[in-house]
Amino acid sequence: MIPNSKKDFLFDLINSLSPSEKRNFKLFAKRLAANEGAKFLLLFDALDKMSAYNEQQLLEKAPVTKKQLSNMKAHLYKQVLTSLRLLYADRNIELQLNEQIDFGRILFNKGLYMQSLKTLDKAKQVASLYSLDTIMLRVVEMEKVIESQHITRSIKNRADILSEESSVLSKRVDLKNRFSSLSLQLYGIYLKTGYIKDREGREMLENFYKQNMPVYDFMTLGFYEKMYLFQAQVWYFHIIQDFPVCYRAAQHWVDLFHAEPQMIKVATGSYLKAYHYLLDTLFYLGYYERFAMVLKEFKVSVQQKDFVLDGNSRILSFLYLYSNMINFYFLKGDFTKGVKEIVPDLLRDIAPLKRKLDVHHLMVLHYKIACLYFGSGDNERAIVYLDQVIQNSQIGLREDLQCFAHILKLIASYEAGIDEKLDGQIRNVYRFLIKMDDLHQVQKEMMRFVRNLSRIYDHELKGAFIELREKLLVYENHPFEKRAFLYLDIISWLESKIENRLVQEIIRQKFSEKIKREKYRISNNSL
């Protein structure tokens, strides 16, 4: 019989639990004597012992019939979530506040109106400290219900005060939602297409950005409105490749958390993203010294004892730290060192997280690993990881990354001497680029060159590499063609072929020369 390996939410939830979370669930479930030996606990044990979900095997091991299984799983799912909610209530501000609001409603239902108002007021003060306007609005709406049904005489002009609070909070929540929606839509555009490809695409994005950016007075914005505004700016300027302005927006985003450090606790994911996009922008700008300083600052921040990571922020921390550590080796041209020092740790740490990582982030990591191997001269290993990017050929998901993965695979295949099927591979890539509408000048020149490689004699190769380099240099600063060089340092690869040196030696030399120029500039400015 073929095992039933379909995805199951309950199995995934139990599989995600840490040993301490499992112990906590058992204690929670057995707090009632009647639950000792209960069927849902036996079902939990059966699922916990499985390496992959198999319904037939589960029915054989758990004391439930096929008819009972659906309801029993739903009950167990709820029990596990309830135990987790209790376990983490004291570590999560929003869970604590929701609990206080629930207590306020219970007191109200019992007719203890003053106690209810006092509980709600405490919740509102904490929500205000952490700029949780949506929760504050819920509290105010509850207070309005109490005041409208019962004369508490808690404060003079209470109705007017609550009405004004409700109006102000509603406007702030609406503005926050508009900023966050714009940020999310821009992220969706980036996930689909990557960087802007042509003038028409840029004009469309500019119009979309202007039309959806709400009118605002920056001085009156709260924390979350500013945070989502900076997010939207980062995405917009990132997509159009205006990295100097993107850098300023990303720095504002990080500075926002430094100005209000208590917000790191409630918006940890956004804090990690702020650092990631600041580092990402510094990488594209080639600001090595600043990149190194911010990366060190980021590492120290997340490794502090009081920095609490939940499951979501632990995944983000893993992705952003490794992604930027790889970029650090890219900047220096230390590809071989990167393969040796980063890849083994990355592959070890990714294993327990792989089921939780989305396809987009896996593609980005695999492409970066492939580039490390390619830069170090291990083309066959590069192809292995490029294939993992290419296999995720879902329409609407990082089409640009897939396109350059195809092109890099062609180059790696040529370098590795795997050229017996190169003509067929070239045709497939050409059709893929046409389908993705991504056959621009740089890609055309690269495809034309690779297609003609088999017709070029050995003594003509150097001249052909020089000719292609001269053609591509024209596009290095082109507003729409330069994006190709963000994915693959084609110029350095060509120079490595011309000079008969490893590509990482060329990049390392450029890096060294850039650092010398920067030190010379600083020393002259200080005189």
N, C-alpha and C positions, 0 to 999 in steps of 0.2 A: 504494500500500500504506500502511495506517495504521501509524505507527511504534510499536514496542513500547517503551512508556515506563514499564513496571512497575518497582517498586522493586527494587533489587539491592544487597545488602549490600556486595559487593566494590567496585562502582562508588562507593557512598557513602563507603566507607573511603578509596579513592584520592582521591576528590574533596575529602575533608577534610584531606589532607596539605598541609603548607606546602612551599614550594620547598626549604627546607633538609632537610625530612623525605624529600622525593623524591630529593634528591641522596644522602642517607645510605642510602636503600634501594638505589639503583643501585650504590653502593660496596660495600654488604653483599652484594648478589647476585653481583657480579662478582669477589668475593674469590677465588673458584675459577675458574681459567682455563676449565674445562669449561662454565661458565655463560655465557660470552661468546656472544651471539646465541641464547641459549636461548629456547624458545617462550614460557615464562612471562614473560620480560622483554618480548618483543614484544607479548604480551597486555596487560601493564602499560601500555606506550606507547599502545596502541590505546584502552584505557579512559581513559587520562589526557587524550587529545585530544577525548573526547566531551563535549558540553555536556549531554546527556541519554542515559540508557541505552537502547540499541537493539540487541537481540540479532542481528537480521539484518545490520545494518551491522557489528557486531563480527565476525561470522563471515566477512564479506567482507574485512576488514582484517587480522585476526589469523590466523596460520598453524595453525589448529586446526579440526577437524571438529566438527559438532554433537555427535557421540558423545563426543568428547574434552573438550568445553568444561566440563562440570560438574567433572570431576576436576582439570583445569588451573586452574580458578578457585579451587577449594578449596586447591590447592597454593600458588597465588599469595597467597591471603588469609593463609595461615599464614606465609609468608615475609615479608609486609609487617608483620604483627604482631610477628614475631621481631625484625625490624630496629628497630621502635619500642621494643621492650622493652630492647634493648641500648643504644639511643640515650638512653633516659630512666632507665636503671638507677641512674646516679649522682645523679639528681635526686629520686628517689622512695625514701623510707625502706623502705616495704613491699616494693618490688621488690628492694632490696638485701638485706633480711633473708630473703626467700624464696630468693634466690640462695645465701646463706650456708647455709641449711638444706639446699639441694640439694647443696652442697659437702660438708656433714657426712655426708649419706647416701652420697655417692660414696666418701668416705674410709672409712666404715664397711664398705661393700661390698668394699673392697680389703683389709680387715682391719687398717686403721690406726686402731684404736679411740681411743687417746689424742689423736691429731690431730683425729679427728672430734669428741670431747668438747670440745676446746679451741675449735674453730670454732663449735660450737653454743653454748658458754658466752658467747662474744663476741656472738653474735646475740641471746642472751637479755638481756644487759646493755643493749644498744641498744633492744630491744623494751620493756624495763622503763622506760627513760628517756622513751619516747613512749607509755607506758600501753597498749601493744598486747598485751593479755592473750591474745587468740586465737592470736597468733603465739608468745607465750611458752608457751602450753599445748602447741602443736605441738612446740616444742623439748624441753619436759619429757617429752613422750610418747616422743620419739626417744631421749632420754637414758635413759629407763626400759628401752627395748628393748635398748640397748647394755649397760646394767648387768645386765639379767636374763639375757643370753646369754653375757656374758664378765665375768670377775672382773678389773676394772680397778684396784681398790684406790685409786681417785682420791681419795676422801674417806671417812673413817670414818663409819659409819651412813648411807652414801649412799642406800640404799634407803628409809630412813625419811624422810630429807630430801626426796627426790623425790616420795614418796607424799603428804607434807604439802603441798608446792608444788602438786602436781596437784589436790589437793582444794580448796585455797584459790582457785586460778585457775579451776577449774570452776564454783565458786559465783559468782565475780565475773563470769565470762562469761555465766552463766545470768541473773544480775540485769541485766546490761547488755542482754541480748537481750529481757528482759521490758519494760524501760523503752523500748527502741527500737521494739518491736512496738506498745506503747501509743501512742507518738508517731506512728508510721506510720498506725495505725488512726484516730486523731483527725484526721490530715491528710486521710485518705480521706473522712471524714465531711464535713469542710469543703469539699473539692473537689466533693462531690455536692450538698450543700444550702446551703453558706454559713453564715450566722449562724442561731442558734436562732430559730424562728418562733413557738413557743407554749409554754405551761406543760408540756404533755405531752412535747414534744421535749426540754425542759430536764431534766425528771425522768429521762427515758430516758438522756440523756447523763451526768447526775450518777451514776446507778446504774452505767453502763458504766465510767465513770472510777474510781469507788471499788472496783468489783469487780476491775478489771484493774491497779490500782496496787499493786505489790508492797510488802510490809512491809520497811522498811529503816532502818538507822542512818546518818544523813547523815555523821557524822564518819568512818565507815569506807569511804565510797564513793570509788572512784577517779575519774579524770578523765572517762572515757566514761560511767560510770553517772550522774555529775552532769550531764553535757552532755545526755544523753537525758532525764533527769528534768526539766531546765529546758525542753527542747523540748516535752515532753508538757504541762507546766504552761502554757506560752505558748499552745499550740493550744487547750487546754481553756478557759482564761479569755478567749481571743480569740473563740472560737465563742459563748460565753455573753455576750460584750460587757462583761465586767468588766475594763475597760481599766486602771484603777489597779493591780490585782493582776497583770494581764498585763505591765504595765510593769516591775514589780519582778522578775518571773521573767525577762523579756528582759534586764534590766540584770545580773542574776546570771549569765546565759548569756555576755554580753560580758565581764564581770569574770573569769569562769573562764579565758578565753583570756589576759587581761592578767596573771593570776596565774601562768600557765604558758605564756609566749609561744612556747616551742619547739613547742607543739602546733599552732600556726597552720600550720606546715609540713606536718603530716600530716593535719590536719582542716580544710583551707582552705575547703571548701564550707560546713561548719558555721559557721566563723568569719564568712563573708560573710552567711549566713542570720541569725546572731545579731544582727549590726548592722542587717540589713534589718527584722527584726521589732521591734527596739527603736525604729527610726525610724517604722515603721508604727504602732506603739502611740502614740508621741509625736504623730503626725499626728492620730489619732483623738481624743486628749486635747486637742489644740489647743495644746500647749506649744511655741510658736514659738521662743523663745530657746533652749531645750534642744534642739529639733529642729535648728536652724541649727548649733549647736555640734557635735552628734553627726554630722551630715552632713559637716561640714568634716573632722572627725576620721576619718570613714570614707574620704573621698576621699584624704586624705593617706596613710592606711595602705595602700591598694591601689596607690597610685602610687609607693611607695618602690621603689628599685632592687632591693632584696633580697627583694621580695614576688614570689614565683614563681607565675604563673598557667598552669595547664594548660588544655586545651580546655574541660573541664567548668566550672572556676572562672572562666574568661574569660566564658562564657555567663552564669553567675550574677552576676558583677560587672557586666556590661552591663545585665541585667534590673534588678538592685537599685539601681544608681546612677541609671538613667533614671527608674525608677518613683518613687524618692524625690525626685529633682530636680523631677519634675512635681508631686508633692505639695507641694513647697516653694512653687511658684507658686500652687497651690490655696489654701494657708494665707494667703498675702498678697493673694489676689484679683487677681493679675497674669496674667490669662489671655492677653491679647493679646501681652504680653511673652513668655510661655511658648511660644506658637505660633511666635513669631519666633526665639527663642533656643534652644529645645529640639527642636522637631519636625524641622527640617531635618537636624540632627546625628543624631537618633534614626533617621530613615528611612535615612540614609546608613550608619550603623553596623549596622543590623538586616539589611541586604541580604545580606551574606555569612553571616549566622547563621540566616537564616529556616528553612533546611532542618533545623536542629538544635533549634529551639525547639518545645516541646510546645504543644498547642492551648490549654491552660489559661493559660499565660503570655502567649501571643499575644492571647487574649481580653482579659485584664486591661490589657495595653498599649493595645490598640485602644480599649477603653472609656475609658481615661484621656485618650487623644488626642482622642476624641470630646468629652469633657467640657471640654477646653481650648478646642476650637473653639466649642462651645456657649456657654461663658462669655465668649468674645471676640465673640460675636454672629454668627459664621459658621456658621449652622445647616445649610446645605447640605453643607458639609464634615463637620460633625458626623454627619450622616445616613450619609455614605459609610462612616465608621468604625464607626458603630453597626450598619450592615448586616453588617459583617465579624464582629461579635460574634453577631448574630442568626443568621447562616448556620451557625454551629457549634452547632446545636440538638441535640446528642447528649444523649440521656437519661443523667442521672447526672454531668453535667459543669457545674458552676457554674450551676445552675438559677436561683439568685437573681440572678446577674449578667445572665443572659439576660432575666429578667423586667423588671429596671429598664432594660435597654437598649431593650426594647420601649416602655416608658412614656416614656423620654427621647426616643425617636424620634417619638412622638406629639406631644410638646410642641415639638420642633424643627420638625416638619412644619407645625404651627400657626404658629409664629414665622416660618417661611420663606414662609408663604402658600401652601404646597402642601396645600390642604385639599379639593381636588375629590374625593379618594378617602378622606377622613378617616373617614367613617362605616364603610366596609368595613374599614379598618385598625383601627378601634376594636373591631369585632366579632371580628376575628382575634386581637387582643391579649387581649380578654376570654376567648376560648376557650383561648388559650395559658396564661393565668394560672390558669384553672380546672383545666386539665390538669396543671399544675405544683403545684397545691394551694397557690397563693401569693396568693390574693385576700384580703388582710387589709384592715383599716380604711383605712389610708393609700392603698393602691392603689384601693380602692372609691371613696373620695372623689375621687381624681384622675380615675378613669375616668368617674364620674358628671359631673364638671365638664367634662371635654373633650367628652363626648357632648352636653352641653347648650350648648356654645359657639355652635353655629350658630343657636340659638334666642334668643340674648341680643343685644339691640340695643347699638350702640356706647356710648350714654350710660349703659348699665347695667353695662358691663364692669368698671369700677373697683369698684363695689359687690360684684360677684360675686367678684372677686379678694380683696377684704377678707374676705368671708364664708368663702371657702375657707381663707384664712390662719388665721382664728380657729378653724376646725374642726381644722386640722392641728396648731396649736400645742399642743393638748391631748395629742397623741401624741409630742411631741418627746422626752420623758423616760420614755415607757412602756417597760417591760422588753422587750416583744416587737415593738412597732411602731416603736421608734426606729431600728431597723436601716435603715429606708427612707431616713433622712436621712444615713446613712453613704455611700450610693451617689449621692445627688442632693440638693443643697441646695435643696429645693423652696421653703422659706420665703423664702430670699433671692430666688429667681426671682419669687415672688408679690409681694414688696416692690418689685422692679424694675418690675413692671407697674403696681402701685399708684402709685408715685412717678414713673413714666415716665422711668426711668433704666436704664443698662446694668446687668446683673446683677453684672458684675465691680466696678462702682462701689460697689454695696451691700456686697459682701463685703469690698472694700478698706476701706470706712468702718468696718465692724464690726471688722476686724483692727486698724485704727489706734486705735479706741476701747479695744479690749482691751489693747493695748500700753501705752496711757496709764494705764489702771486698774492694770495690773501694776506699772508704775514708781512709781505713787503708793503702792501697797501696800508695795512694798519700801522706799521712802523713809520711810514712816511707821513701819515695823518697825525701821528702823535708828536712829530717834530715841530 
